[in-house]
């Protein structure tokens, strides 16, 4: 059975200060983002619900936790503990995985000391060693430093990894520096695949919004006109059966031609230049592509969840992870098969990459190596980008450019139009071609496989901005048309 040890806050030095009365460790109306000091992962502190009886009981959003040898639950305790109790006397209680109680005395003044927790024969004592103003996330606030030391039952200091560690408690914003209380006072193995014991620093919050924010799908795909991404994809399969060997080397340059914002989405017109070389099915291949495409991005409710929050997509469960500028979807090896009573870790042979997305730089970018029956390596990496006046990396040069189809002029006129317009393609090779008219959400409004160049089209029943799509054997072209 899980034990519950309630460590009473016993002050050894009772120096109280009036200015300390309003300190609180937890606020339910904001979401906080903390960065692990060792691994750099972002952890979320989000209060899902609060009970008010004589004390306030906060329930943080759950994490994925192991509940038996081969079974995990998406309703496990948060990294800060399953619950947090805020008592009227100023003590805030946290609980580790063994249900031991960890006490923060938020009313304690400078040099005040109390028993933070008692586990087995070790007493963990906390002391307010500093009380001063501090700048963080653009705020200036009064902050207490809470230092921790381990003692034996005879009050003698003992060696422990937690000695000399400290927390920072802000008067108006809660814990600025904290620790993984679920694993307090050190890592107790629960085979967690998402975290370990450690200290965390506040790097972002909502209400008010400050610092690092949750990376969302539209943040990843946030481009401006003339932005460029240069991407390289490589793969190799070495198999016991030589007929199954393969390799690939693809280079892609994406140039953003235009951007259009809408209430629920953003649309880009992108110039894509790509070279592909490789070997598969005992044959070599080499091809070059030059195209203009339209991409529309809308919010993605699964991707937009905060890091560490359990997600369920069909019969698969997982949690995203995040750093300052990257959000990552785990590979198959970090996912679970969802059943009625538990989540079971997936087992698979092969190269299954994690999918990383960079804020303002797209994705996914991947790397993996593995496979029992075949040696597999796969990587997709960003090697260069241009964002406004900022550049990074070494730009790609796609050779054999003479093999790349050259864009031809495409004219949609008159534009704007009353709905009657024509299309002219300045290419003597194509006097008939495939034309489609689309709404901005992708709905096909007109489709003609044999449109004759310069033939009038009547769409006067429509209004607004439309997309004209021209397809020839060598390329696809898009133009905008405004119908008034």
Secondary structure, 3 states (H helix, E strand, C coil): CCCCECCCCCCCCCCCCHHHCCCCCCCCCCCEEEEECCCCCEEEECEEEEEECCCEEEEECCEEEEEECCEEEEEECECCECCEEECCCCEEEEECCCCEEEEEECCCCCCCEEEEEEECCEEEEEEEEEEEEEEECCEEEEEEEEEEEEECCCCCECCCCCCCCEEEEECCCEEEEEECHHHCCCCCCCCCCCCCCCEEEEEEECCCCEECCCCCHHHHCCCCCCCEEEEEEEEEEEECCHHHCEEEEEEEEEEEEEEEEECCEEEEEEEEEEEEEEEECCEEEEEEEEEEEEEEEECCCCCCCCCCCCEEECCEEECCEECCCEEEECCHHHCEEECCCCEEECCCCCCCCCEEEECCCEEEEEEEEECCCEEEEEEEEEEEEEECCEEEECCCCCCCHHHCCCCCCEEEECCCECCEEEEEECCCCCCEEEEEEECCCCCEEEEEEEEECCCCEECCCCCEEEEEEEECCCCEEEEEEEEC
